[in-house]
Amino acid sequence: MRHSSHEDVPGIAMQVTRRVLVASIQVDLDEGVLERFRHELLTRLHQTGSRGVILDVSGLQTLDSDEFAALRSVITMTTIMGAESLLVGLRPGIVSSLIEADADVDGLATAIDLDAAFDHLLAVDEPDEQAGEDPEDVADDDAPLAEPGDRGEVDGGTRDPGNADLPPAWRERGER
């Protein structure tokens, strides 16, 4: 039995940025490259505890259905390890070829470029800041909306509380 050595197989550059492991695939994906990549990516993901993985394939001129299936398999493995994965930078010709070849694209998370991928992954981690919401404007889910029996009554009568109890964004729009 031949022992597999990764020394003579081209590697794929990887780095961790903002708890996201980015793999920039710039070499043709033959069986040896894919095996080395899978091993190194999963090892690095385990070591770093990254919560997201971006597979940047913008450097690939071609991607056949077998190579695509191998990348899908790697994406499944990273998901099982607890990381959300996105495939980034697919060229239009590659997308057309994959669809014509009836490649399995169901449930595949993609982004047009690295910026969009980071925006997506960071929005999952920090929804309020990414959406531009001021934490002061967000209602406290644990706070009661009103005390039991409180209907805006003052001295046996009723009063219109106006919009003072509404979130600031609603007050500005005059909503109730």
C-alpha positions in Angstrom: 0.0 0.0 0.0 1.4 3.4 -1.1 1.5 6.0 1.7 0.1 9.3 0.4 2.5 12.2 0.6 1.4 15.8 0.2 4.9 17.2 -0.2 4.8 17.1 -4.1 1.2 18.3 -4.4 0.4 22.0 -4.7 -1.2 23.5 -1.6 -4.0 25.9 -1.3 -3.4 29.2 0.6 -5.5 29.6 3.8 -5.8 32.3 6.4 -8.1 33.1 9.3 -9.6 36.5 9.4 -12.3 37.6 11.9 -12.9 33.9 12.9 -13.5 33.0 9.2 -11.1 30.5 7.5 -10.5 31.7 3.9 -9.2 29.2 1.4 -8.1 30.8 -1.9 -8.1 28.1 -4.6 -5.8 29.1 -7.4 -4.6 25.8 -8.7 -6.2 23.1 -10.8 -8.1 20.6 -8.6 -6.8 17.1 -9.4 -7.3 14.2 -7.0 -4.1 14.9 -5.1 -4.8 18.6 -4.6 -8.3 17.9 -3.4 -7.1 15.2 -0.9 -4.4 17.6 0.5 -6.9 20.5 0.6 -9.6 18.5 2.4 -7.1 17.3 5.0 -5.5 20.7 5.6 -8.8 22.6 5.6 -10.4 20.3 8.2 -7.3 20.3 10.3 -7.1 24.1 10.3 -10.8 24.4 11.0 -10.4 22.2 14.0 -7.3 24.0 15.3 -8.7 27.5 14.9 -12.4 26.9 15.8 -13.4 29.2 13.0 -17.1 29.7 12.7 -17.1 30.2 9.0 -15.3 29.0 5.9 -15.0 30.8 2.6 -13.9 28.8 -0.4 -12.7 31.4 -3.0 -12.7 29.8 -6.4 -12.3 33.0 -8.4 -8.8 31.8 -9.5 -10.2 28.8 -11.3 -10.7 28.9 -15.0 -12.5 25.6 -15.1 -14.4 23.4 -12.6 -15.8 20.1 -13.8 -18.7 18.3 -12.1 -16.4 15.8 -10.3 -14.2 18.6 -8.9 -17.4 20.5 -7.9 -18.8 17.3 -6.2 -15.5 17.1 -4.2 -15.8 20.7 -3.1 -19.5 20.0 -2.1 -18.2 17.1 0.0 -15.7 19.4 1.7 -18.4 21.9 2.4 -20.6 19.2 4.0 -17.7 18.2 6.2 -17.1 21.8 7.4 -20.8 22.1 8.1 -20.7 18.9 10.2 -17.8 20.5 12.1 -20.0 23.5 12.9 -18.8 26.1 10.4 -21.0 27.9 7.9 -19.4 27.6 4.4 -19.7 29.8 1.3 -18.5 29.2 -2.2 -17.3 32.5 -3.6 -16.2 33.8 -7.0 -17.8 31.3 -9.4 -17.3 32.5 -13.0 -20.4 32.7 -15.2 -19.1 30.0 -17.6 -18.5 27.6 -14.7 -22.0 28.2 -13.3 -23.5 27.5 -16.8 -21.5 24.3 -17.2 -22.4 23.1 -13.7 -26.1 23.7 -14.3 -26.0 22.1 -17.8 -24.3 19.1 -16.2 -27.1 18.9 -13.7 -24.7 19.4 -10.7 -26.3 19.3 -7.3 -26.5 23.0 -6.2 -29.4 22.6 -3.8 -28.7 24.3 -0.5 -25.3 25.6 -1.7 -24.4 28.9 0.0 -22.6 31.3 -2.4 -21.5 34.9 -2.6 -20.4 37.0 -5.6 -17.2 38.0 -3.9 -15.2 38.0 -0.7 -16.8 41.2 0.6 -20.3 39.8 0.2 -19.2 36.5 1.8 -17.8 38.3 4.9 -20.9 40.5 5.1 -23.1 37.4 5.1 -21.0 35.5 7.7 -20.6 38.5 10.0 -24.3 39.4 9.8 -25.1 36.0 11.2 -22.8 36.7 14.1 -23.7 40.3 14.7 -27.2 41.0 13.3 -27.9 44.3 15.1 -24.6 46.0 14.2 -24.6 44.8 10.6 -28.2 45.9 10.1 -27.3 49.4 11.3 -29.6 49.2 14.3 -28.8 51.1 17.4 -28.8 48.6 20.3 -30.8 51.3 22.3 -33.6 51.2 19.7 -34.0 47.4 19.9 -36.7 46.2 22.4 -35.6 44.1 25.3 -37.2 40.7 24.7 -37.2 40.0 28.4 -38.9 43.3 29.4 -42.7 43.1 29.8 -44.6 45.2 27.4 -47.1 46.4 30.0 -47.9 45.5 33.6 -50.9 43.3 34.1 -54.0 45.4 34.3 -52.3 48.5 33.0 -54.5 50.0 30.3 -53.4 53.5 30.4 -56.0 54.4 33.1 -55.4 57.4 35.2 -57.7 58.0 38.3 -60.4 55.7 36.9 -60.5 57.4 33.5 -58.7 56.5 30.4 -55.9 58.4 28.8 -54.2 58.1 25.4 -50.6 57.3 26.2 -49.6 58.7 22.8 -46.6 57.0 21.3 -44.2 57.4 24.3 -44.0 53.6 24.9 -43.3 52.8 21.3 -39.7 52.1 20.0 -38.1 55.3 18.8 -38.1 54.2 15.2 -41.9 53.8 15.3 -42.4 57.1 17.1 -40.6 58.9 14.3 -43.0 57.3 11.7 -46.0 58.0 14.0 -47.0 54.4 14.1 -48.9 52.7 16.9 
